[in-house]
Amino acid sequence: MFARPNPLSLKIVAGLFMLTGLLAAIDVVVKLFHQHLDLNLMLLGLWIGPGLLRHSPTWRKWALAFLWLGFFSSTVLFLMALFRSPLDLWILGQAARPIPMFPVLLCSCAMFLLVLWQYRVLIRPDVKQLFVPPVVPYRIVRPRT
């Protein structure tokens, strides 16, 4: 089977998923040291990233589902910052100082644009085609008469 090359944009999207998965793993380990078991769904990024690089249709669907969650969460964060400012910041379960509205609005917009870019990469026709298994032509052999 011929290996199909990955576009740079797909490699970046996969790398971002792996980075998020790694950060989620670090978060889980740190919370375990504080006697708190917290399973972070973003741990799946450790499998989504390599799955995207292997052109697995299943992991592409997982990536798209996580990106829809990203659209939703960035929108909710934007609205929360807009209507409930300042927001309280919690770091590893500890209350920190409140965050003013502008930085939260800026981060939520940046998050939304990043998720939008990742989504557009995954639905681009040339990238989408990578996740379709190649068709192997069958040779019809007719019996000799």
Residue frames relative to the residue before (quaternion, step in Angstrom):
aa qw qx qy qz dx dy dz
M 1.0000 0.0000 0.0000 0.0000 0.00 0.00 0.00
F 0.4020 -0.7269 0.5081 0.2277 3.55 -0.91 0.91
A 0.3828 -0.7043 0.5489 0.2370 3.55 -0.98 0.88
R 0.2620 -0.7548 0.5818 0.1520 3.53 -0.87 0.98
P 0.4572 -0.7066 0.4585 0.2856 3.60 -0.81 0.93
N 0.4056 -0.6930 0.5461 0.2390 3.53 -1.20 0.66
P 0.4292 -0.6668 0.5359 0.2900 3.60 -0.93 0.83
L 0.6400 -0.5424 0.3822 0.3873 3.57 -1.15 0.58
S 0.6456 0.5328 -0.3320 0.4349 3.59 0.94 -0.83
L 0.6427 0.5024 -0.3251 0.4783 3.62 1.04 -0.72
K 0.6263 0.5282 -0.3361 0.4646 3.58 1.04 -0.74
I 0.6504 0.5080 -0.3161 0.4680 3.59 1.01 -0.80
V 0.6389 0.5140 -0.3260 0.4705 3.61 0.96 -0.86
A 0.6590 0.4957 -0.3078 0.4746 3.60 0.90 -0.91
G 0.6494 0.5211 -0.3131 0.4569 3.59 0.99 -0.83
L 0.6406 0.5150 -0.3229 0.4692 3.58 1.03 -0.75
F 0.6361 0.5070 -0.3317 0.4778 3.60 1.01 -0.75
M 0.6660 0.4920 -0.3124 0.4655 3.60 0.93 -0.85
L 0.6285 0.5284 -0.3299 0.4658 3.58 1.04 -0.77
T 0.6571 0.4955 -0.3116 0.4750 3.59 0.93 -0.85
G 0.6417 0.5194 -0.3198 0.4650 3.57 1.02 -0.78
L 0.6471 0.5122 -0.3146 0.4690 3.57 1.02 -0.80
L 0.6543 0.4982 -0.3111 0.4763 3.59 0.97 -0.83
A 0.6302 0.5150 -0.3303 0.4780 3.59 1.07 -0.71
A 0.6346 0.5219 -0.3310 0.4640 3.60 1.00 -0.77
I 0.6382 0.5122 -0.3223 0.4758 3.59 0.99 -0.82
D 0.6339 0.5369 -0.3172 0.4575 3.58 1.00 -0.85
V 0.6585 0.5024 -0.3086 0.4677 3.58 0.94 -0.90
V 0.6670 0.5006 -0.3078 0.4580 3.60 0.92 -0.89
V 0.6468 0.5092 -0.3245 0.4659 3.61 0.93 -0.85
K 0.6753 0.4819 -0.3040 0.4683 3.59 0.93 -0.83
L 0.5946 0.5506 -0.3675 0.4564 3.59 1.13 -0.56
F 0.6453 0.5136 -0.3214 0.4654 3.59 1.05 -0.73
H 0.6859 0.4187 -0.2725 0.5291 3.58 1.25 -0.36
Q 0.5044 -0.6872 0.3838 0.3552 3.58 1.27 0.51
H 0.5578 0.5540 -0.4166 0.4566 3.55 0.93 0.94
L 0.2152 -0.7788 0.5786 0.1111 3.57 -0.62 1.14
D 0.1019 0.7875 -0.5939 0.1290 3.54 -0.62 1.17
L 0.1500 -0.7906 0.5892 0.0727 3.56 -0.48 1.17
N 0.2015 -0.7980 0.5645 0.0618 3.52 -0.52 1.24
L 0.4500 -0.7118 0.4709 0.2630 3.60 -0.73 1.04
M 0.5940 0.5868 -0.3706 0.4068 3.57 1.14 -0.49
L 0.4304 0.6760 -0.4669 0.3739 3.59 1.28 -0.01
L 0.5813 0.5968 -0.3685 0.4125 3.57 1.15 -0.57
G 0.5049 0.6494 -0.4168 0.3868 3.58 1.22 -0.30
L 0.5871 0.5758 -0.3613 0.4395 3.58 1.19 -0.54
W 0.7177 0.3793 -0.2335 0.5353 3.60 1.21 -0.47
I 0.6047 0.5677 -0.3617 0.4257 3.59 1.09 -0.66
G 0.6501 0.5449 -0.3215 0.4208 3.59 0.86 -0.94
P 0.7130 0.4161 -0.2726 0.4942 3.63 0.70 -0.97
G 0.6080 0.5559 -0.3527 0.4437 3.59 1.10 -0.63
L 0.6343 0.5130 -0.3243 0.4789 3.57 1.06 -0.72
L 0.6716 0.4968 -0.3000 0.4606 3.57 0.98 -0.80
R 0.6846 0.4454 -0.2741 0.5077 3.60 1.22 -0.50
H 0.4240 -0.7318 0.4251 0.3224 3.58 1.38 0.04
S 0.2707 0.7659 -0.5299 0.2435 3.57 0.96 0.88
P 0.4153 -0.7254 0.4864 0.2545 3.62 -0.62 1.08
T 0.6179 0.5573 -0.3484 0.4315 3.60 1.06 -0.71
W 0.7049 0.4466 -0.2731 0.4787 3.59 0.87 -0.91
R 0.5713 0.5546 -0.3863 0.4656 3.60 1.17 -0.43
K 0.6462 0.5068 -0.3192 0.4730 3.59 1.01 -0.81
W 0.6299 0.5152 -0.3324 0.4768 3.58 1.03 -0.75
A 0.6411 0.5239 -0.3243 0.4575 3.58 0.97 -0.84
L 0.6601 0.4987 -0.3121 0.4671 3.58 0.92 -0.86
A 0.6338 0.5202 -0.3330 0.4656 3.60 1.01 -0.76
F 0.6657 0.4891 -0.3040 0.4746 3.59 0.95 -0.82
L 0.6317 0.5172 -0.3416 0.4655 3.58 1.06 -0.64
W 0.6128 0.5198 -0.3543 0.4784 3.61 1.06 -0.64
L 0.6202 0.5130 -0.3411 0.4857 3.59 1.06 -0.68
G 0.6280 0.5376 -0.3250 0.4593 3.57 1.09 -0.70
F 0.6138 0.5278 -0.3413 0.4777 3.58 1.05 -0.78
F 0.6817 0.5006 -0.2838 0.4519 3.55 0.86 -1.02
S 0.7183 0.4596 -0.2779 0.4424 3.60 0.74 -1.01
S 0.6464 0.5008 -0.3410 0.4638 3.61 1.00 -0.68
T 0.6318 0.5199 -0.3302 0.4707 3.59 1.08 -0.69
V 0.6499 0.5042 -0.3132 0.4747 3.59 0.97 -0.86
L 0.6448 0.5176 -0.3210 0.4619 3.59 0.96 -0.84
F 0.6313 0.5318 -0.3241 0.4623 3.58 1.01 -0.84
L 0.6952 0.4733 -0.2767 0.4650 3.58 0.86 -0.99
M 0.6285 0.5246 -0.3414 0.4618 3.59 1.02 -0.73
A 0.6652 0.4927 -0.3088 0.4685 3.58 0.96 -0.83
L 0.6539 0.5334 -0.3102 0.4379 3.54 1.06 -0.78
F 0.8075 0.2990 -0.1298 0.4916 3.57 0.88 -0.95
R 0.7770 0.2332 -0.1430 0.5670 3.60 1.17 -0.30
S 0.2261 0.7878 -0.5371 0.1995 3.55 0.41 1.19
P 0.5882 -0.1950 -0.7841 0.0348 1.73 -1.95 1.51
L 0.4624 -0.6698 0.5108 0.2768 3.55 -1.23 0.56
D 0.4353 -0.6735 0.5288 0.2779 3.55 -1.10 0.71
L 0.2506 -0.7703 0.5741 0.1198 3.56 -0.95 0.91
W 0.0910 -0.7730 0.6273 0.0279 3.54 -0.94 0.98
I 0.0503 -0.7812 0.6223 0.0031 3.57 -0.81 1.03
L 0.8388 -0.1218 0.0146 0.5304 3.55 -0.59 1.26
G 0.7470 -0.4335 0.2096 0.4584 3.53 0.90 0.99
Q 0.6420 0.4972 -0.3254 0.4846 3.59 1.26 0.02
A 0.4486 -0.6852 0.5050 0.2725 3.55 -0.92 0.93
A 0.1205 -0.7661 0.6293 0.0510 3.54 -0.98 0.93
R 0.7271 -0.4128 0.2895 0.4659 3.56 -1.24 -0.19
P 0.5699 -0.5881 0.4401 0.3683 3.61 -1.16 0.48
I 0.3488 -0.7276 0.5560 0.1993 3.55 -1.14 0.68
P 0.4541 -0.6816 0.4951 0.2900 3.61 -0.89 0.86
M 0.6925 -0.5271 0.3227 0.3722 3.54 -1.26 0.49
F 0.6772 0.5481 -0.3259 0.3672 3.62 0.71 -0.99
P 0.6820 0.4679 -0.3254 0.4583 3.67 0.77 -0.83
V 0.6439 0.5126 -0.3301 0.4623 3.60 1.03 -0.72
L 0.6370 0.5125 -0.3262 0.4745 3.59 0.99 -0.78
L 0.6514 0.5188 -0.3056 0.4617 3.55 0.98 -0.87
C 0.6834 0.4800 -0.2852 0.4704 3.61 0.88 -0.92
S 0.6641 0.4949 -0.3215 0.4590 3.60 0.93 -0.79
C 0.6351 0.5056 -0.3336 0.4794 3.61 1.05 -0.67
A 0.6447 0.5093 -0.3185 0.4729 3.60 0.98 -0.84
M 0.6398 0.5196 -0.3185 0.4682 3.58 1.00 -0.83
F 0.6506 0.5158 -0.3158 0.4593 3.58 0.92 -0.89
L 0.6808 0.4885 -0.2943 0.4597 3.61 0.90 -0.90
L 0.6340 0.5176 -0.3300 0.4702 3.60 1.04 -0.72
V 0.6556 0.4952 -0.3035 0.4825 3.58 0.95 -0.87
L 0.6317 0.5299 -0.3271 0.4617 3.58 1.00 -0.79
W 0.6526 0.5048 -0.3153 0.4689 3.59 0.95 -0.84
Q 0.6506 0.5083 -0.3190 0.4655 3.60 0.93 -0.88
Y 0.6442 0.5243 -0.3164 0.4583 3.57 0.97 -0.87
R 0.6671 0.5028 -0.3023 0.4591 3.58 0.92 -0.92
V 0.6086 0.5360 -0.3545 0.4655 3.59 1.08 -0.66
L 0.7224 0.4661 -0.2624 0.4381 3.59 0.81 -0.99
I 0.7281 0.3903 -0.2609 0.4994 3.62 1.13 -0.43
R 0.3951 0.7061 -0.4862 0.3301 3.60 1.27 0.08
P 0.5718 -0.6393 0.3801 0.3463 3.64 -0.84 0.87
D 0.6805 0.4839 -0.3176 0.4494 3.63 0.88 -0.82
V 0.6605 0.4710 -0.3081 0.4969 3.60 1.07 -0.68
K 0.6312 0.5415 -0.3326 0.4446 3.58 0.95 -0.85
Q 0.6321 0.5511 -0.3242 0.4378 3.57 1.05 -0.79
L 0.5875 0.5905 -0.3655 0.4154 3.61 1.13 -0.57
F 0.7076 0.4671 -0.2516 0.4667 3.56 1.13 -0.66
V 0.5569 0.5396 -0.4023 0.4867 3.56 1.30 0.14
P 0.4410 -0.6983 0.4802 0.2953 3.61 -0.66 1.00
P 0.5110 -0.6536 0.4526 0.3270 3.58 -0.97 0.79
V 0.4135 -0.6976 0.5307 0.2462 3.54 -1.05 0.78
V 0.2004 -0.7608 0.6085 0.1038 3.52 -0.81 1.05
P 0.3559 -0.7513 0.5042 0.2338 3.58 -0.54 1.07
Y 0.3314 -0.7283 0.5696 0.1879 3.50 -1.04 0.85
R 0.2883 -0.7309 0.5905 0.1842 3.49 -1.06 0.74
I 0.2852 -0.7604 0.5599 0.1642 3.51 -0.66 1.09
V 0.1335 -0.7868 0.6009 0.0451 3.50 -0.70 1.13
R 0.1797 -0.7877 0.5845 0.0746 3.51 -0.70 1.11
P 0.5008 -0.6548 0.4664 0.3210 3.53 -0.95 0.78
R 0.4707 -0.6630 0.5003 0.2975 3.53 -1.09 0.70
T 0.1734 -0.7923 0.5773 0.0946 3.50 -1.04 0.79
